[in-house]
């Protein structure tokens, strides 16, 4: 049964609606916050934004203008400091002061016309897996990377991705498993990840969505056997959706609709109470108005909004924090 999500946050400026993605939640001074990226502020822009808001008062949001295109944001062990993948490098950002660190790592020989997109921390938080995308969504120019924080070592895990998107990492019976989306394939692939060697072993297709009209975009873990996937509809559809899939048999467990906003980009689970990890768990969905022709945009009055909905979940999956290396302090 499909449930209608409600608007949680509405952009106050058209630029803020272009390409919101990658929401995360974190605790700071006893309060829950939501942070997300706006990859670009208009179709030709080479810069974007980081936005963040109290979980219980989204109207009081704040904006950090970025010097490049941010692809993902991850909370660190230091409250108020986040890790940002932007353009061709990883940085720390102090949300309070809006100051950036020097690059932690710069991608070597990255193909032209690519930029960092989705990223996810390993379960212990000591590494991050992230990908790049072709800005034109046309050719397999993107790559999948692994970065170890303590060793400060970067591995190229895979070539040949067009738009590297949602990722889920967790320990299973056969090792550390990466579920990964390259959106144009309309598939979720399963890999065994070797953190020591920095390599992947392909374990096949976990979910096949090639018959679906949407592209799978962002993804998050829901529990030990299911994931939630945001579905991006590029056509004339006026509503969007996200679906919770049971991985062993691809069953649809829950489905949520985003009225008048068809381009759903990323999901986030966070506690309804703000801080307790058990009890009712809510779903936050980012959406975008990227590429909408004016007649469709006029009908899609909620495009670019963030939505919230109830779920059937009672426990929040682990949310690892990545290290904040004090030797690379924010400048």
C-alpha positions as CSV (number, residue, x, y, z in Angstrom):
1,X,0.0,0.0,0.0
2,X,1.4,3.4,-1.0
3,X,1.5,6.1,1.7
4,X,1.6,9.8,0.8
5,X,4.6,11.7,2.2
6,X,4.2,15.2,3.5
7,X,6.3,18.3,2.6
8,X,8.9,18.7,5.4
9,X,10.9,21.6,3.9
10,X,10.2,23.9,1.0
11,X,12.9,25.9,-0.7
12,X,12.7,29.7,-0.3
13,X,14.8,30.3,-3.4
14,X,14.5,28.6,-6.8
15,X,18.2,27.7,-6.7
16,X,17.7,25.6,-3.6
17,X,15.3,23.3,-5.5
18,X,17.5,22.3,-8.4
19,X,19.3,19.1,-7.1
20,X,18.9,18.3,-3.4
21,X,20.4,14.9,-2.4
22,X,22.2,12.9,0.2
23,X,20.4,13.9,3.5
24,X,22.0,12.8,6.8
25,X,21.1,13.3,10.4
26,X,23.4,14.1,13.4
27,X,23.2,15.2,17.0
28,X,24.7,18.5,18.1
29,X,24.3,20.0,21.5
30,X,21.6,17.5,22.3
31,X,19.5,18.5,19.2
32,X,18.9,16.5,16.0
33,X,19.8,18.2,12.7
34,X,19.4,17.2,9.1
35,X,22.1,18.2,6.5
36,X,21.9,17.7,2.8
37,X,23.6,18.8,-0.4
38,X,22.2,20.8,-3.4
39,X,24.6,19.6,-6.1
40,X,24.0,22.6,-8.4
41,X,22.0,25.8,-8.2
42,X,21.1,25.9,-11.9
43,X,21.8,23.7,-15.0
44,X,25.0,25.5,-16.0
45,X,26.3,26.1,-12.5
46,X,29.6,24.8,-11.4
47,X,28.8,25.3,-7.7
48,X,26.2,24.1,-5.2
49,X,25.2,24.3,-1.6
50,X,25.2,22.6,1.8
51,X,21.9,23.1,3.7
52,X,21.1,22.1,7.2
53,X,18.2,22.5,9.6
54,X,16.9,21.4,13.0
55,X,14.9,18.2,12.6
56,X,12.0,19.7,14.4
57,X,12.1,23.2,12.8
58,X,13.1,22.9,9.1
59,X,11.9,26.4,8.4
60,X,15.0,27.6,10.3
61,X,17.4,26.1,7.9
62,X,20.8,27.5,7.0
63,X,22.8,27.5,3.7
64,X,26.6,27.2,3.0
65,X,27.5,28.3,-0.5
66,X,30.1,25.9,-1.9
67,X,33.0,26.7,-4.1
68,X,32.2,23.6,-6.3
69,X,29.6,20.9,-6.8
70,X,29.1,18.9,-3.6
71,X,28.1,15.3,-4.2
72,X,27.7,13.9,-0.7
73,X,28.0,15.0,3.0
74,X,28.7,12.8,6.0
75,X,28.7,13.7,9.7
76,X,32.0,13.2,11.5
77,X,32.9,12.3,15.1
78,X,33.3,16.0,15.7
79,X,29.7,17.6,16.0
80,X,29.2,20.3,13.5
81,X,32.1,19.2,11.3
82,X,31.0,17.3,8.1
83,X,32.9,15.5,5.4
84,X,32.0,16.7,1.9
85,X,32.9,15.1,-1.5
86,X,33.1,18.0,-3.9
87,X,34.2,18.1,-7.5
88,X,37.4,16.0,-7.5
89,X,38.3,16.0,-3.8
90,X,37.2,15.3,-0.2
91,X,37.1,18.2,2.4
92,X,36.0,18.9,5.9
93,X,33.5,21.7,6.4
94,X,32.8,23.5,9.7
95,X,29.0,24.2,9.5
96,X,29.1,26.9,12.2
97,X,32.0,28.9,10.7
98,X,31.5,27.9,7.1
99,X,35.2,27.3,6.8
100,X,36.7,24.5,4.6
101,X,39.7,22.4,5.2
102,X,42.5,21.7,2.7
103,X,41.6,18.7,0.5
104,X,42.0,15.3,2.3
105,X,42.6,13.7,-1.0
106,X,42.3,14.7,-4.7
107,X,41.3,12.2,-7.3
108,X,44.2,11.4,-9.6
109,X,43.7,11.6,-13.3
110,X,39.9,11.8,-13.0
111,X,38.2,11.7,-16.4
112,X,37.0,15.1,-17.7
113,X,33.3,15.9,-17.3
114,X,33.0,13.9,-14.1
115,X,32.4,15.0,-10.5
116,X,32.0,13.2,-7.1
117,X,28.5,12.0,-6.5
118,X,27.1,9.6,-3.8
119,X,29.2,8.3,-0.9
120,X,28.8,6.1,2.2
121,X,30.9,5.2,5.2
122,X,31.9,1.7,6.0
123,X,30.2,0.2,9.2
124,X,33.2,1.1,11.4
125,X,33.4,4.6,9.9
126,X,37.1,4.3,9.1
127,X,36.7,4.4,5.3
128,X,34.2,5.8,2.7
129,X,33.1,4.4,-0.6
130,X,32.1,7.0,-3.2
131,X,31.6,7.4,-6.9
132,X,31.7,9.9,-9.7
133,X,29.3,10.6,-12.5
134,X,29.3,11.9,-16.0
135,X,27.8,15.4,-15.7
136,X,25.8,14.8,-19.0
137,X,24.5,11.3,-17.8
138,X,25.7,9.8,-21.2
139,X,28.9,7.9,-21.0
140,X,30.5,5.4,-18.5
141,X,33.2,7.9,-17.4
142,X,32.6,7.6,-13.7
143,X,34.6,5.5,-11.2
144,X,34.0,4.0,-7.8
145,X,36.6,4.8,-5.1
146,X,37.5,3.7,-1.5
147,X,39.3,6.1,0.8
148,X,40.9,5.0,4.1
149,X,41.1,7.9,6.6
150,X,43.8,6.6,9.0
151,X,46.0,5.3,6.2
152,X,45.1,8.3,3.9
153,X,45.0,5.8,1.1
154,X,42.8,6.0,-2.0
155,X,41.8,2.9,-4.1
156,X,40.0,2.8,-7.4
157,X,37.5,0.0,-7.0
158,X,35.8,0.1,-10.4
159,X,35.7,2.0,-13.7
160,X,32.9,2.3,-16.2
161,X,30.1,3.9,-14.2
162,X,27.9,6.6,-15.7
163,X,26.2,7.9,-12.6
164,X,27.4,6.3,-9.4
165,X,24.6,6.7,-6.9
166,X,23.1,4.9,-3.8
167,X,25.3,2.7,-1.7
168,X,24.7,0.4,1.3
169,X,27.6,-1.2,3.2
170,X,27.1,-4.0,5.8
171,X,28.6,-7.2,7.1
172,X,27.0,-10.4,5.9
173,X,27.9,-14.1,6.1
174,X,30.3,-13.9,3.3
175,X,32.1,-10.6,4.3
176,X,31.7,-6.9,4.0
177,X,29.1,-6.4,1.2
178,X,28.5,-3.3,-0.9
179,X,25.2,-2.8,-2.6
180,X,25.7,-0.2,-5.3
181,X,23.6,1.6,-7.9
182,X,24.8,2.9,-11.2
183,X,21.6,4.6,-12.2
184,X,21.4,4.1,-16.0
185,X,21.7,0.3,-15.5
186,X,18.5,0.4,-13.3
187,X,20.1,-2.3,-11.2
188,X,21.4,-2.8,-7.7
189,X,24.6,-4.9,-7.8
190,X,26.1,-6.8,-4.9
191,X,29.9,-6.8,-4.3
192,X,32.2,-8.3,-1.7
193,X,34.5,-5.5,-0.6
194,X,38.1,-6.2,0.6
195,X,39.2,-3.2,2.6
196,X,42.8,-4.3,2.9
197,X,43.3,-4.8,-0.9
198,X,40.9,-2.1,-1.9
199,X,39.1,-4.4,-4.3
200,X,35.6,-5.6,-5.3
201,X,34.3,-9.1,-6.1
202,X,31.1,-9.0,-8.1
203,X,28.4,-11.1,-6.6
204,X,25.7,-10.3,-9.2
205,X,22.5,-8.4,-9.4
206,X,20.7,-7.9,-6.1
207,X,17.7,-6.0,-7.5
208,X,16.7,-5.7,-11.2
209,X,14.6,-2.6,-12.0
210,X,15.0,-2.5,-15.7
211,X,11.3,-2.8,-16.3
212,X,10.6,0.2,-14.0
213,X,9.9,3.6,-15.6
214,X,12.1,5.4,-13.0
215,X,15.9,5.4,-12.4
216,X,17.0,4.1,-9.0
217,X,18.9,7.0,-7.4
218,X,19.8,7.2,-3.7
219,X,19.5,4.2,-1.3
220,X,19.7,3.5,2.4
221,X,19.6,0.4,4.6
222,X,16.3,-0.2,6.3
223,X,17.2,-3.3,8.3
224,X,19.3,-6.5,7.9
225,X,17.3,-7.7,4.8
226,X,15.8,-4.6,3.2
227,X,16.8,-1.3,1.6
228,X,14.9,1.9,0.6
229,X,15.5,3.3,-2.9
230,X,14.5,6.7,-4.1
231,X,13.1,6.5,-7.7
232,X,13.8,9.4,-10.1
233,X,11.2,9.8,-12.9
234,X,12.6,11.8,-15.8
235,X,9.4,12.1,-17.8
236,X,6.0,13.7,-17.6
237,X,5.0,12.0,-14.3
238,X,3.7,14.5,-11.6
239,X,4.3,12.4,-8.5
240,X,7.3,10.4,-7.3
241,X,8.0,7.4,-5.1
242,X,10.4,5.6,-2.9
243,X,10.2,1.8,-2.3
244,X,11.4,-0.5,0.5
245,X,12.6,-3.8,-1.1
246,X,13.2,-7.1,0.6
247,X,16.6,-8.1,-0.8
248,X,16.3,-11.9,-0.7
249,X,13.3,-12.0,-3.0
250,X,12.8,-8.4,-4.3
251,X,9.4,-8.0,-2.6
252,X,8.0,-4.6,-2.1
253,X,7.5,-4.1,1.6
254,X,6.6,-0.4,1.8
255,X,6.0,2.4,-0.7
256,X,5.8,6.2,-0.3
257,X,4.5,8.8,-2.8
258,X,5.8,12.4,-3.1
259,X,2.9,14.4,-4.5
260,X,3.7,16.8,-7.3
261,X,7.4,16.0,-7.1
262,X,8.4,13.1,-9.4
263,X,12.2,13.3,-9.2
264,X,13.0,11.6,-5.9
265,X,16.7,11.6,-5.3
266,X,17.6,10.2,-1.9
267,X,16.1,8.6,1.3
268,X,17.1,9.0,4.9
269,X,15.8,7.2,8.0
270,X,15.8,9.2,11.2
271,X,14.1,8.8,14.6
272,X,10.7,10.5,15.1
273,X,11.8,11.5,18.6
274,X,14.9,13.3,17.2
275,X,17.5,11.4,19.3
276,X,16.2,7.9,20.4
277,X,17.2,5.1,18.0
278,X,14.3,2.9,18.8
279,X,10.6,3.7,18.5
280,X,8.9,5.2,15.4
281,X,11.3,5.7,12.6
282,X,10.6,8.4,9.9
283,X,11.6,8.6,6.3
284,X,12.9,11.8,4.8
285,X,13.0,12.1,1.0
286,X,14.9,14.7,-1.1
287,X,13.4,15.6,-4.5
288,X,14.7,17.8,-7.4
289,X,13.4,20.0,-10.2
290,X,16.5,19.3,-12.3
291,X,15.8,19.4,-16.0
292,X,12.0,19.9,-15.8
293,X,10.5,21.8,-18.8
294,X,8.5,24.8,-17.6
295,X,5.1,23.3,-18.3
296,X,5.9,20.2,-16.2
297,X,7.5,22.4,-13.5
298,X,4.4,24.5,-13.3
299,X,2.4,21.3,-12.5
300,X,5.0,19.9,-10.1
301,X,4.5,22.5,-7.4
302,X,6.4,20.5,-4.8
303,X,9.5,19.8,-6.9
304,X,12.7,20.4,-5.0
305,X,10.9,20.0,-1.6
306,X,12.0,17.5,1.1
307,X,9.3,15.1,2.3
308,X,8.7,13.2,5.5
309,X,6.6,10.0,6.0
310,X,6.0,7.3,8.6
311,X,7.5,3.8,8.2
312,X,6.8,0.4,9.7
313,X,10.3,0.4,11.2
314,X,10.9,0.6,15.0
315,X,14.8,0.5,15.0
316,X,17.2,2.8,13.2
317,X,20.0,1.0,11.4
318,X,23.6,2.0,12.6
319,X,24.8,5.4,11.3
320,X,28.6,5.4,11.5
321,X,30.5,8.7,11.9
322,X,33.7,9.2,9.9
323,X,36.9,10.4,11.6
324,X,37.8,14.1,12.0
325,X,41.5,14.2,11.7
326,X,42.7,17.1,13.9
327,X,46.0,17.2,12.0
328,X,44.0,18.5,9.0
329,X,42.1,21.1,10.9
330,X,39.6,23.4,9.2
331,X,41.5,26.4,7.8
